[in-house]
Amino acid sequence: MTVNILCFILFLVGLYGLITRRNLVKIVISLSIMEFSLFIFLELVGYIDGGIAPIITGQDANAVYVDPLPQAMILTAIVIGLATTAMLMAIAIRLYRKYKTFDIREIKNLKG
């Protein structure tokens, strides 16, 4: 239960950075922190204390197995999150090359 609360706190840290920061790079990092906290939380959903890998050999009929579905989903989500982060950083770099700043308030005020 404590780890779930820590995941929620990590999500709130990312949300705080997303809301309060004006630098595009810091905003992208805050989004990555939020994604990471969700990944950890979803991994904890599939965790069973004392569970073993779901490889059924027929020897232990009363064994408790860990659900592998959240792990597979998180691996896919990590790849998608990495691609999203790379795309956002590429957009931030293009905006920096055009406007010579990462500050979103200054970019909003500039025209052209």
C-alpha positions in Angstrom: 0.0 0.0 0.0 2.9 2.4 0.8 4.3 1.9 -2.7 1.0 2.8 -4.3 1.0 6.1 -2.3 4.5 6.7 -3.4 3.4 6.2 -7.1 0.7 8.8 -6.5 3.1 11.2 -5.0 5.5 10.8 -7.9 2.5 11.5 -10.3 1.7 14.6 -8.3 5.4 15.8 -8.6 5.1 15.4 -12.4 1.8 17.2 -12.4 3.2 20.0 -10.4 6.1 20.4 -12.8 3.7 20.3 -15.7 1.5 23.1 -14.3 4.1 25.4 -12.8 7.1 25.3 -15.3 7.3 27.4 -18.4 10.4 25.8 -19.9 9.5 23.2 -22.7 12.2 20.8 -21.7 11.0 20.8 -18.1 7.5 20.2 -19.2 8.6 17.2 -21.3 10.5 15.8 -18.3 7.4 16.3 -16.1 5.3 14.3 -18.5 7.9 11.6 -18.5 7.8 11.5 -14.7 4.1 11.1 -14.8 4.3 8.3 -17.3 6.9 6.5 -15.2 4.7 6.7 -12.1 1.8 5.1 -14.0 4.1 2.4 -15.3 5.2 1.5 -11.7 1.6 1.6 -10.5 0.4 -0.8 -13.3 3.3 -3.1 -12.5 2.2 -3.2 -8.9 -1.3 -4.2 -10.0 0.0 -7.4 -11.4 2.3 -8.2 -8.5 1.4 -11.0 -6.1 3.4 -11.5 -2.9 5.0 -14.9 -3.1 3.8 -15.5 -6.6 6.0 -17.4 -9.2 6.4 -17.0 -12.9 3.5 -18.4 -14.9 5.4 -21.4 -16.3 3.1 -24.4 -15.6 5.0 -27.7 -15.4 2.3 -29.8 -13.8 4.4 -30.4 -10.6 2.8 -27.8 -8.3 -1.0 -27.6 -8.7 -1.6 -25.2 -5.8 1.0 -22.6 -6.8 0.1 -18.9 -7.0 1.1 -17.4 -10.3 1.9 -13.7 -11.1 -0.2 -12.2 -13.9 2.1 -11.5 -16.9 -0.4 -9.3 -18.8 0.4 -6.0 -16.9 4.1 -6.6 -17.6 3.5 -7.1 -21.3 1.3 -4.0 -21.4 3.9 -1.9 -19.6 6.6 -3.0 -22.0 4.5 -1.7 -24.9 3.6 1.5 -23.0 7.3 2.1 -22.4 8.1 2.0 -26.1 5.2 4.3 -26.9 6.2 6.7 -24.1 9.8 6.7 -25.4 8.6 7.6 -28.9 6.3 10.3 -27.5 9.1 11.8 -25.5 11.4 11.8 -28.5 8.8 13.5 -30.6 8.1 16.2 -27.9 11.8 16.9 -27.6 12.2 17.2 -31.4 9.3 19.7 -31.4 10.9 21.6 -28.5 14.2 21.8 -30.4 12.5 23.0 -33.5 10.7 25.7 -31.5 14.1 26.7 -30.0 15.7 27.0 -33.4 12.9 29.2 -34.6 12.2 31.4 -31.5 15.6 31.1 -29.7 13.9 30.3 -26.4 12.3 27.5 -24.5 10.0 29.7 -22.5 6.4 29.2 -23.6 5.3 32.6 -22.6 7.8 34.3 -24.9 6.9 31.9 -27.8 3.2 32.7 -27.3 3.9 36.4 -27.5 6.1 36.2 -30.6 4.5 36.2 -34.1 5.8 34.6 -37.2 
